[in-house]
């Protein structure tokens, strides 16, 4: 695969948009679409179909725009893998016996009782997808060059672990933001747009296109990402981040992700956004006005 210019990245973004829209229509028309119906924070009926649609669109388009076969495999594994375990949690996690376990501590407590929660499956699955993706990236010539002397032995192992942390950490962070219509997709666009430049830009251009295509349905409260879409979007963007950074860069990104994740346990991101005028305006931009709950009849 060759470095894509601006026109090439625009084509990749367009492919991501088309793939996401096509996948959304296919999921909403499937016989099991009713299993994805949920009630959002305002009591409106929405569908989680945007989640698997985004996972498919972002991952396939990122693979199309990847600078190497190894990077393409990393994008597919991260996006489809994280999206699949996220969808499992979206569906199984809605069952009454699963709702009692909240947060990582809750999932561990359930495991000590002999119960494997859907949330724990998701955490393990996203971590595994990140590890495989980082291992594949290690075969990319550009990534190997950035490792320099750390390209062998324990140095390579540490670099792979850092890459896996970046992929899984970005997936988790985007998922933490998916609490209001359009918020996670806007975050993905803000992160992905600058990453769309350079040799590895195609890895981010695909997710950007897929996210932009699904943003109107999310803002209009006709569809939402759920864990499937938020984890997939974050994971593919995590691959784009890992692909353009060496060990030091990955360590810095991972430290930032860990700090934000730790902060989310103590501080409500929604409250911070509401108290910050610029963030509040951006968060509410394009969102459907509040009012009586309505019923969504289409996710398109």
N, C-alpha and C positions, 0 to 999 in steps of 0.2 A: 504494500500500500504506500502511496506517495503523499507528501505533504499537500494538504488542500489549501488553495487560496481562498479569497473572500467568496468568490462565486461557488466554489466547492462547499464551503461551510454553509452558505445559504441553501444550497441544494440538500445538504444533510439535515438542516433544520426543517426544511419543507418536508422531507421524508419522515422526520419524526412527527410532525404535525399530522400528516396524512395517515401514518400508521396508528397514531393514538386515536384519531377520530374513527377510523375503520374498526379498531378494536372496541371502542366504546359502543358503536352500533351493534357489533356482534354480541357483546356481553349483555347488553340490555334486551336483545332479542332472543337470548337463549332461554331454554325451558326452566333453568334454575335461577333466573334473574330475581325472582321474588325473595330468595334467600339473602340477597344483598340490600334489601330495603331497610332503611334505618330512620330514626327520628333525630334531627339535629338539635343544636343547643337552643333553638327558638321554637322547637316543636313542629318543624316542617318535615314532611316526608321527603327523603332523598335516597339516592342509590349509591352504593359503594362501587359501582361499575367503573368509575373513573380510576380506581386503584389499579386493577389488572390492565386496564387500557393504557395507563401511563407507563406501567412496568414494561409492557410489550413495546410501545412506541419509543420510549427512551432508550431501552437496551438495544433494540435492533438498529435504530438510527445511529447510536453511538458506535456500534460495531461497524456500521457502514463507513463512518467517518474516521475510524481509528487509523493511526499511522502505521500499524503493523498487525500481523495476524495474532500475535500474543496479546496486544492491547485490545483487539476486538474480542478475543475470548474472555479477557478480564471483564470487559463491559457486559457481555452477555451473562456471565456467571453472577456478577454482582447484582445486575438489574433483575434478571429473571429469578435468581435464587432468593434475593431479599423480598422481591414482590410475592413469590409463592408462599414463603413462610409467613409473610405479613397477611396474605389473604387467608391462610389457615387460622391465624389468630383472629382476624376479623369475623370469620364465620363461627369457629368453635368457641372463641372467647365470649361470644354473646350468650352462650348457654348459662343457665342459672348456677350450675355447680362451678363454673369458671370465674364468675364475677367477684368472688370473695377475695381472690388474690390480687393485690394491687402493688405495683412497683416491683423492683428487683427483690427487695427484702420479702415481699409477700410471696413471690414465686419460689424463693429459696425455702421459706417456711412450709409451703405446700409440699415441696420436694422432700423435706425432712419427715413429713407425714406420709410419705409414700405416694404422693400425687404429682404427676407431671402436667403442669398447666400449659395451655396453648401459648401463653406469654413466654414461658421458659423455652419452649420449642422455637419460638420466633427469635429470641435472643441468641440461642445456640446456632440457629440457622443463618442469621445475619452474620454472626462471627465467622462461621465456616465459609460462607460465601466470600467474605472479605479476605480470609486467609488464602483461599484458592485464587482469587483475583490477584492478590499481591504476589503470589508465587508465579502466576502467568506473566505479570508485568516484569518480573525479574529476568525473563527471557528476552525482553525488548532491548535492542541494541542501544537506544538512547538512554534508557534507564540504567543499563549496565555501565555506560560511560559516566553517568553522574555519580555512581557509587565509587568510582576510582579504585583505590587500593582496598576498599571494603567489599570488593566484588567476590570474595571467596570465603569459605568457612563460616566462622561465627559472625563475621561482619555482614555477610549476605543474609544469614538467618535473622539477625537483628533488624536489618533493613526490611525484610519481608514482614516481620511482626509489626514494625512501625507502619508499613503500608496497609496491613490488615486493620490496624487500629484506626487509621485515617478513613478507610472505606466504611467500617462499621460505625465509627463515631459520627461521621457525617450523616449516615443513614438515621442514626438515633436522634441527632439534633434536628433534622428536618421533620422527623416524626413528632418531636416535642412541640414544634411550632404549629402543627396541624390541629389547632383548636378553634379556629374561626375560618369562615369561607374565604378562600383565596390566599390565606397567609402563607402556607407552606409553598405554594406555587410561586408566589411573589419572591419569597426568600430564594427559591431555586433559580429564578430568573436573574436575581441580583448577583447570585454567586456564579451562575453559569455564563452570563454574558461576557465578563472579562476573561473567563477561562476559555472562551471560544477562539481566542487569538493564538497564534503560534502553531508549531508542528502538531501538538496534541489537541488543537482546538476542536477538531471534529468530534472528539469524545464528549465535549460539552455542548456542541452545537445541536446534536440530536436531542438530548434532554430539554434544551431550551425550546426547541420547536414543539416538542410534545407537550411541555408545560404550558406554553402560550396557547396551544390549540384547545386545551381543556380548561383554561382559566375562566372563560365566560360561563361555562356550566357550573363551575365551583362557586364563583361569585354570585351567580343567580340562584344558588341553593337548589339546583336540580340534581347535582351529583357531588360527591366528596371523595377524597383520596383514601381515607382510612389508613391503616398500617401498611397495606399493600403498596399503595401509590407513594406515600411519603417515604417509606424505607427504600423503595426502588429508586426514586428520584435522588435521594441523598446518597445512596450507594454508588450510582453511576457517576455522580459529580465527585464523589470521593475517589473514584478511579481516575478521573481527570486531574484531580489535585495530586494524587500519588504519582501519576505518570510524568508530571513536570517538576517534581522535587526530588532531591537527594535525601540522605539520612537526616541531615540537620534540618532541612525544611520540613520533612515529615514529622520529626520530633516536635518542632515548634507548632505545627498545625494540630498535632495530637494533644499537646499541652493545652492549647486554646479550647479544643473540643471538650477535653476533660473538665476544664474550668467552667465552661458554660453548662455542661451536664450537671456538675456538682451544684452550681448556682440554682439550677431549675428545681432542685430538691428543697431549697430554702426560700426562693423568691418566685412569684408568679410572673411569667413572661407577659401574660395578658395585662396584668396591672402595670408593669413597667411600660408597655406600649401605650396604654391608656393615659399614663401620666406624662408622656413625652410627646409634645405637639407634632413634631415632624414624623415620628413613627406612627402616631395615631392617624394622621392624615393619610399616610401611605397605606396603612393597614385597612382603612375604610374605603380607599379609592376604588370605585367601581362596584362596591358591594351593594346588594339589594337592601333598600331601606327596611328598618324594623317595622313590625306590625303583626297583625293576626297570622297565625300559622296557616300555611296553605299546603296543598297537595301537589307534588311534582308529578307530571304525567310523562315527562320525557327528559332524558339526560343529554339531548343533543341541542 
